[in-house]
Amino acid sequence: DEHGLKIQQAAAAAGMSPPELCERVSGLFRQALAQAGVAFTDFTRTSEPRHQRAVRHFWGALRDCGALYKGSYEGWYCTPEESFLPESQLAERRDAQGRPCKVSLESGHEVHWTKEENYMFKLSAFRDPLQNWLRDNPRAIAPDPFYQRVLRWLDEDLPDLSVSRERSRLQWGIPVPGDPTQTIYVWVDALVNYLSVVGYPESHGAWWPAAHHVVGKDILKFHALYWPALLLAAGLAPPERILVHSHWTVRGQKMSKSLGNVVDPATCVGQYGVDGFRYFLLRQGVPERDCDYYDEKVVKLLNSELADALGGLLNRSTAPSINPSNTYPRFSEPCFPKVLDSREAKGTGRVSAEDYELVAAVASLPAQVAGYFEGFQIYKALECIAQCVRQTNGFFQRHRPWKLDRRDTAERLWLDTILHVTLECLRVYGTLLQPVVPHMADKLLSRLAVEPGERGLSDLTFLARYDGKPCPFEGRQLGPDTGVLFQRLEK
């Protein structure tokens, strides 16, 4: 999203041209994604020719269906937010020189009274179509608090939207087709990115409208009101889902440059590793409410859940002292007989009721995690995995396999069964954690000798031998020792 007055002014202040500034900043974004281990199939910029062509076509579609008209517009304009704001979203403040001024309630940025002749979009005509779309698709905006917020906005005043700016004031943007005195408003231009990246206007049909947008709560109005209305006007369906996330605060305060409390992701990756930082953000980030960040919290969480619970379990269950042959041990059905309902299980022989609870919990984990991933509640998926890891540690601790004697046949069968169940649990956790901590999951699965072709989420089976089926891992030589799974962090 590279056009607009804000960029034009920032470039001038830095003594650069807008394209130079955008080249530098988009480079920083690409770098941050690479550092964070985020892969992408495309990286689209609004300054690209393919995008400009798509925007001109989209504008033509709006014009041809009669959704645009020329009108005079005046109001309070916030340059950093690139939008006009109603009086209800403003507050009185004093500027640096002590003079009274108006600022945006949301961001604190100063606003200026602006009067222009622009092209207007008939947003007011789309209240009913938008309400119908949302009523028919209650999952279109998630989580639910944001869906409810958009419904409330649709009950309020819905004024027409100014969709261009005078070219004399804004040169850094796409000119309005057929009217070189006007520049297309940055938000209309930026939102079309979602179409240009899938080949609009020719080949977008393969993807659209199955798109899912992931957006911050501060730009919800643009994505959930303006964008669907613009799409409907241009003869297209709204995106299938808009997934909304909240913000990170630092020790309870909003991040801001003036407070100097902005967290630099590159520094965090250096401190906690890519996997550590990703795990913390996804484990603690709750989409529907702001979440708080501070270093002690990260250290405590990563040490307890990754270094101790998961890393400790892998080390103990693959240690040469307990598994001298370094193989995936065999499961013995007589040692761990199947019960039909884990809630009824009293425990037979050495197997306790909690052991059956563990097996039931891990067996249902893949479907549970898939559901939470699909529902954009990654923190809940990780909570379930962490809970099962704790249960597995309890299982291992309870049966103290290090106390069992391999020379005794009965004890050896039970020892191997304990290890088999533990490794099966670890294999499931490693497979499910791949999208979150890819390097660590690879390390864990390699140690368990799980081949790359055996790491799919869709065909993940757990403890096949408990159900009387063959287990492809049983008796297999374990992979070489991959070292410490996750290095404990110093406070």
Residue pairs with C-beta under 8 A, 6 or more apart in sequence:
1 46
1 186
1 190
1 193
2 18
2 22
2 26
2 45
2 46
2 47
3 46
3 47
3 172
3 173
3 174
3 186
3 189
3 190
4 82
4 170
4 172
4 173
4 186
5 79
5 82
5 165
5 169
5 170
5 172
5 186
6 79
6 80
6 82
7 18
7 21
7 22
7 172
8 18
8 170
8 171
8 172
9 79
10 21
11 17
11 18
11 20
11 21
11 172
14 21
16 24
18 172
19 47
22 45
22 47
26 43
26 45
30 43
32 265
32 266
33 40
35 265
35 266
35 269
35 274
36 265
36 269
36 274
36 277
36 278
37 274
37 275
37 278
37 438
37 439
42 197
44 51
44 193
44 196
44 197
45 51
46 52
46 55
46 189
46 190
46 193
48 196
50 196
51 192
51 193
51 196
52 174
53 196
54 192
54 195
54 196
54 200
54 201
55 174
55 184
55 188
55 189
55 192
55 196
56 174
56 177
57 200
57 201
58 188
58 192
58 195
58 200
58 201
58 230
58 234
59 176
59 177
59 184
59 188
60 177
61 233
61 234
61 235
62 68
62 121
62 163
62 230
62 233
62 234
63 177
65 233
65 234
65 235
66 122
67 121
67 122
67 125
67 233
67 234
68 119
68 120
68 121
68 122
68 163
69 119
69 120
69 122
70 117
70 118
70 119
70 120
71 117
71 118
71 119
71 120
71 160
71 162
72 115
72 116
72 117
72 118
73 84
73 115
73 116
73 117
73 118
73 120
73 162
74 113
74 114
74 115
74 116
75 84
75 85
75 86
75 113
75 114
76 84
76 85
76 86
76 87
76 90
76 102
76 111
76 112
76 113
76 114
77 83
77 84
77 85
77 111
77 112
77 113
77 114
78 84
78 85
78 104
78 107
78 109
78 110
78 111
79 109
79 112
80 107
80 109
81 104
81 106
81 107
81 109
82 185
82 186
82 187
83 187
83 222
84 114
84 162
85 104
85 111
89 104
89 105
89 106
90 102
90 103
90 104
90 105
90 111
91 102
91 103
91 104
91 105
92 100
92 101
92 102
93 100
93 101
93 102
93 103
93 110
94 100
94 101
95 101
95 110
101 110
102 110
102 111
103 109
103 110
103 111
104 110
104 111
106 218
107 218
116 162
116 165
116 166
116 169
117 166
118 162
118 163
118 164
118 165
118 166
118 182
118 185
119 162
119 163
119 164
119 176
119 179
119 182
120 160
120 161
120 162
120 163
121 160
121 161
121 162
121 163
121 188
121 229
121 230
121 233
122 160
122 233
123 158
123 159
123 160
123 161
123 225
123 226
123 229
124 158
124 159
124 160
126 158
126 228
126 229
126 232
126 233
127 154
127 158
129 229
129 232
130 154
130 225
130 228
130 229
130 232
131 151
131 154
133 140
133 228
133 232
133 238
134 140
134 141
134 147
134 150
134 151
134 154
138 147
139 241
140 147
140 238
140 240
140 241
140 242
141 147
141 150
141 224
141 241
141 242
141 244
142 241
142 242
142 243
142 244
142 287
142 375
142 376
143 244
143 287
143 288
143 376
143 377
144 288
145 288
146 217
146 220
146 224
146 244
146 288
149 220
150 220
150 224
150 225
153 221
153 225
154 225
158 225
161 226
162 185
163 184
163 185
163 188
164 176
164 182
164 183
164 184
164 185
165 173
165 182
165 183
165 185
166 181
166 182
166 183
167 175
167 180
167 181
167 182
167 183
168 181
170 183
171 183
172 183
173 183
173 184
173 185
173 186
173 189
174 183
174 184
174 189
175 182
175 183
175 184
176 182
176 183
176 184
187 222
187 226
188 226
188 230
191 222
191 223
191 226
191 227
191 230
192 200
194 211
194 213
194 227
194 239
195 201
195 204
195 208
195 236
198 204
198 206
198 207
198 208
198 211
199 206
199 207
200 208
208 236
208 237
208 239
209 236
209 237
209 238
209 239
209 240
210 240
211 239
211 240
212 239
212 240
212 241
212 242
212 243
213 223
213 239
213 241
213 242
213 243
214 243
214 245
214 376
215 223
215 242
215 243
215 244
215 245
216 244
216 245
216 246
216 247
217 244
217 245
217 246
217 247
218 247
220 242
220 244
223 242
224 242
227 238
227 239
228 238
228 239
231 237
231 238
231 239
232 238
243 287
243 376
244 287
245 285
245 287
246 286
246 287
246 288
246 289
246 290
246 291
247 254
247 255
247 290
247 291
248 255
248 263
248 285
248 290
248 291
248 292
248 293
249 255
249 290
249 291
249 292
249 293
250 261
250 262
250 263
250 292
250 293
250 294
251 261
251 292
251 293
251 294
252 292
253 259
253 261
255 261
255 262
255 263
256 262
263 293
265 277
268 277
268 298
269 277
271 277
271 295
271 489
272 280
272 298
272 302
272 489
273 439
273 486
273 487
274 439
275 306
275 436
275 437
275 438
275 439
275 440
275 486
276 298
276 302
276 306
276 486
276 489
277 298
278 436
278 437
279 302
279 305
279 306
279 382
279 436
279 437
280 298
280 301
280 302
282 378
282 379
282 382
282 436
283 301
283 305
283 379
283 382
283 383
283 386
284 291
284 297
284 301
284 379
285 291
285 378
285 379
286 379
287 376
287 377
296 491
298 489
299 489
299 490
299 491
302 486
302 489
303 488
303 489
305 386
305 389
306 437
306 440
306 485
306 486
307 484
307 485
307 486
307 487
307 488
307 489
308 488
309 386
309 389
309 390
309 393
310 389
310 426
310 429
310 444
310 485
310 486
311 484
311 485
311 486
312 393
313 389
313 392
313 393
313 396
313 422
313 426
314 426
314 444
314 447
314 485
315 484
315 485
316 322
316 396
317 323
317 396
317 419
317 422
317 423
317 426
318 326
318 423
318 447
318 448
318 478
318 481
320 326
321 402
322 401
322 402
322 415
322 419
323 329
323 419
323 478
324 406
326 477
326 478
327 475
327 476
327 477
327 478
328 420
328 423
328 448
328 449
328 473
328 474
328 475
328 476
328 477
328 478
329 415
329 416
329 417
329 419
329 420
329 423
329 474
330 416
330 417
330 420
330 474
330 475
331 416
331 417
331 420
331 421
331 463
331 465
331 466
331 471
331 474
332 413
332 414
332 416
332 417
333 465
333 466
333 468
334 413
335 349
335 350
335 351
335 413
335 414
335 417
336 351
336 355
336 417
336 421
336 466
337 348
337 349
337 351
338 466
338 467
338 468
339 345
339 348
339 356
342 353
342 356
342 357
342 359
342 360
345 351
345 353
345 356
346 353
347 353
347 355
347 356
350 399
350 414
352 398
354 391
354 394
354 395
354 398
355 395
355 398
355 421
357 391
358 388
358 391
358 392
358 394
358 395
358 421
358 425
359 421
359 463
359 466
361 387
361 388
361 391
362 388
362 391
362 392
362 424
362 425
362 428
362 462
362 463
363 462
363 463
365 384
365 385
365 388
365 428
365 432
365 462
366 428
366 431
366 432
366 457
366 460
366 462
368 381
368 384
369 381
369 384
369 385
369 432
370 457
372 378
372 380
372 381
372 384
373 381
373 435
378 436
381 432
382 436
385 429
385 432
385 433
388 425
388 429
389 425
389 429
392 422
392 425
392 426
395 418
395 421
395 422
395 425
396 418
396 422
399 414
399 418
401 415
401 418
401 419
404 411
404 412
404 414
404 415
404 418
405 411
405 412
406 412
406 415
420 465
420 471
420 474
421 463
423 448
423 473
424 462
424 463
424 471
424 473
425 462
426 444
426 448
427 445
427 448
427 450
427 462
427 473
428 460
428 462
429 444
430 441
430 444
430 445
430 448
430 450
430 455
431 441
431 445
431 450
431 455
431 456
431 457
431 460
432 457
432 460
433 440
433 441
433 444
434 441
434 442
434 455
434 457
440 485
440 486
443 482
443 483
443 485
444 482
444 485
445 455
446 479
446 480
446 482
447 478
447 479
447 480
447 481
447 482
448 473
448 478
448 479
449 473
449 476
449 477
449 478
449 479
450 473
454 472
461 469
463 471
464 470
464 471
465 471
465 474
